[in-house]
Amino acid sequence: MTSRSLASLADAAPTVFWTDRADAPPVTDPVPDGASADLVIVGGGFTGLWAAIQAKQDDPGADVLLLEGRHAGYGASGRNGGFLSESLTHGLGHGKARWPTEFPRLIELGRRNLAEIAKTVADHGIEADLRLVGKTTFALAPHHLGELESLAALHTSLGDRVTLLDADAARADVCSPTYLGGLRIHESGGLVDPAALLYGLVRLADALGVRRFDGSPVAGLRRSGSALRLSVGTGTVHAGRVLVATNAFPSPLRRIRPYVLPVYDHVLVTEPLSDAQWSSIGWAERQGLTDNGNQFHYYRPTADGRILWGGYDAIYHFGGRVDASYEQRDATHQLLARQFFATFPQLEGVRFTHRWGGVIDSTSRFTPIFGTAHGGRVAYAVGYTGLGVASSRFGARVALDLLRGAPSELTELAMVRRRGVPFPPEPLRWPVVALTRHQMIRADENGGRRGAWLRLLDHFGVGFDS
């Protein structure tokens, strides 16, 4: 770590940039003992809010109660990079390989899902800086170029407008000496202010009559005759049906915990750049950017002219522990700062104003898992593996359909009917994750060639990602 890079972090507040604002919805009181509802949703992030909103839109007379363990925006929904993806399958290549017969349908559903998000934002006047500007993925190593060519062909076959960039074209678009080429995906996906979107959904849920309670973590869930009983800090809540949307946080439905791996991702945000600094980079379309390694960065501009820079280091803590103390990790933030200036040396001297981390709910198949419990009275959608800003709406729709108990176009999908492979229990889980992470780094350093361990995981369609 150079002294200059270290100095760039000296004034960075250990605070999430998106939620460092004054317009958050007021924190509500905890749920009272003995409360009851037709539908109780556990988790007040994107999945829980989309579920509550869609449940009330389906049936305005339904009594919907939403329980949030802390407050709106505390978890991943308020901490992410603000990328919107059409993909429901953690990328096109993964989706085509894992669900080849359903792949065209999954593409259509993903596009429809993103269009519905944009429509909700427009119809309800949610000012979330939503821009469907696509993204660019850059090649940082020679083997990335062939991978991007294959990805370009797949996008083109699906009707997407893409442009392959050689090194000169890539650097003309966004000026970095690290770029060897790139793939510009012009319209598929985009960017959003995630906290503004979340707060807008909170206010929409309130307007629809959803009863929300903050500070109400659910510790247990069991059947009680024809109903369900949820144990919270204030006592007991009774429900006809329950939708679990806890994601990376420990679920009251213990059967799904082995399928979810909590990993920590970290982010930096710069001070606003001057016009001259922006001119030195280019980046005229202000699209989202990523690089193409197994360990990759994601970065994007903010509405007030900063750069958000995150990713690369996915950190798993023994036992799958989720703890606020893990949100600040000096070694990772220093690594990110060094990598930022290697990518944009012309920005030497820029300082970071915010640094944070957050927990992501990864699964072995990189996509959410869905299912029911307690005779169909409980449904869940968890495990978005870093792409939940948009796909959480789809997950909420799937879980609501599952609670109805009747087949739908979504519940019949193989992606919904099968959960994938659980992670091994501790003490085996930690060394398996460490080995996998080490082998992914080694593959990046070895021209993309995947060793025997990664090839074995590929054969079974499992892995580890953020």
Disulfide bonds with the S-S distance in Angstrom:
none
